[in-house]
Amino acid sequence: MNSNFVLLNNTKKTIAYINKQIINYPKSEVVLKQNIEKNMYELIELIFSYSINDVERIKVKFLKDLIIKLSMLDFYMATSFEKRIISKKKFESTSMFIIEIRKIAYGLIRSATTN
């Protein structure tokens, strides 16, 4: 199966899962909620940018940017857990989704740099 498709599909599943959670964020956490939403859209944008480009160096840059955004999303979800907005189970499952996407991205970087 095409790794771009797997990366995009897993990211969409993760975003759908997180979208179900951020509906319940309190009004006092508007900034956190907006940062999570913005970050999720940027993840998709980076994946499309990666797919479209032909130059390997630029593709690797987009993958590294994707990993940074994933780390930020993980941080936002950890902050949500610390503020008791989401449960431990939801935090752990979201983190597992993010780890899976990160593994795919690192695999793509590794395959691009060995070519």
C-alpha positions as CSV (number, residue, x, y, z in Angstrom):
1,M,0.0,0.0,0.0
2,N,1.2,3.5,-0.7
3,S,2.8,5.1,2.3
4,N,1.4,8.5,1.5
5,F,-2.1,7.1,1.6
6,V,-1.4,5.4,4.9
7,L,0.1,8.6,6.4
8,L,-2.9,10.6,5.2
9,N,-5.5,8.1,6.3
10,N,-4.0,7.7,9.8
11,T,-3.8,11.5,10.2
12,K,-7.5,11.9,9.1
13,K,-8.5,9.2,11.6
14,T,-6.6,11.0,14.4
15,I,-8.1,14.3,13.5
16,A,-11.6,12.8,13.5
17,Y,-11.0,11.3,16.9
18,I,-9.6,14.6,18.3
19,N,-12.5,16.6,16.8
20,K,-14.9,14.5,18.8
21,Q,-13.0,15.4,22.0
22,I,-12.5,19.2,21.4
23,I,-16.3,19.7,21.2
24,N,-16.4,19.4,25.0
25,Y,-13.6,21.9,25.7
26,P,-14.7,24.7,28.1
27,K,-15.0,28.2,26.9
28,S,-12.1,29.2,29.2
29,E,-9.8,27.1,27.0
30,V,-10.5,28.8,23.7
31,V,-6.9,29.4,22.9
32,L,-5.9,25.7,23.5
33,K,-8.9,24.5,21.4
34,Q,-8.0,26.9,18.5
35,N,-4.3,25.8,18.6
36,I,-5.3,22.2,18.4
37,E,-7.6,22.8,15.5
38,K,-5.1,24.9,13.6
39,N,-2.4,22.3,14.2
40,M,-4.6,19.5,12.8
41,Y,-5.3,21.4,9.6
42,E,-1.5,22.1,9.2
43,L,-0.8,18.4,9.5
44,I,-3.0,17.7,6.5
45,E,-1.4,20.6,4.6
46,L,2.1,19.3,5.3
47,I,1.2,15.8,4.0
48,F,-0.2,17.3,0.8
49,S,2.9,19.4,0.4
50,Y,5.0,16.3,0.9
51,S,3.0,14.4,-1.7
52,I,3.1,17.1,-4.4
53,N,6.8,17.9,-4.3
54,D,9.4,16.0,-6.4
55,V,12.6,17.1,-4.8
56,E,13.7,14.7,-2.0
57,R,15.3,17.4,0.1
58,I,12.1,19.4,0.2
59,K,10.0,16.3,0.8
60,V,12.2,15.5,3.9
61,K,11.8,19.0,5.1
62,F,8.0,18.7,5.0
63,L,8.2,15.4,6.9
64,K,10.3,17.0,9.6
65,D,7.8,19.8,9.8
66,L,5.1,17.2,10.2
67,I,7.0,15.6,13.1
68,I,7.3,19.0,14.8
69,K,3.5,19.6,14.4
70,L,2.8,16.1,15.7
71,S,4.9,16.9,18.8
72,M,3.0,20.1,19.3
73,L,-0.3,18.2,19.0
74,D,0.9,15.7,21.6
75,F,1.9,18.6,23.9
76,Y,-1.5,20.2,23.5
77,M,-3.2,16.9,24.3
78,A,-1.0,16.5,27.3
79,T,-1.9,20.0,28.5
80,S,-5.6,19.1,28.0
81,F,-5.1,16.0,30.2
82,E,-3.2,18.0,32.9
83,K,-6.0,20.6,33.0
84,R,-8.5,17.6,33.3
85,I,-10.3,18.5,30.1
86,I,-9.8,15.0,28.6
87,S,-9.5,11.7,30.4
88,K,-6.4,9.6,30.8
89,K,-7.8,7.0,28.4
90,K,-8.5,9.6,25.7
91,F,-5.1,11.1,26.2
92,E,-3.4,7.7,25.9
93,S,-5.3,6.7,22.8
94,T,-4.6,10.0,21.1
95,S,-0.9,9.6,21.9
96,M,-0.9,6.2,20.3
97,F,-2.4,7.6,17.2
98,I,0.2,10.3,17.1
99,I,3.0,7.8,17.7
100,E,1.8,5.7,14.8
101,I,1.8,8.7,12.4
102,R,5.3,9.7,13.7
103,K,6.6,6.2,13.0
104,I,5.3,6.3,9.4
105,A,6.9,9.8,9.0
106,Y,10.3,8.6,10.3
107,G,10.1,5.6,8.0
108,L,9.5,7.8,5.0
109,I,12.5,10.1,6.1
110,R,14.7,7.0,6.4
111,S,13.7,5.6,3.0
112,A,14.2,9.1,1.4
113,T,17.7,9.5,2.8
114,T,18.9,6.0,1.9
115,N,18.0,6.5,-1.8
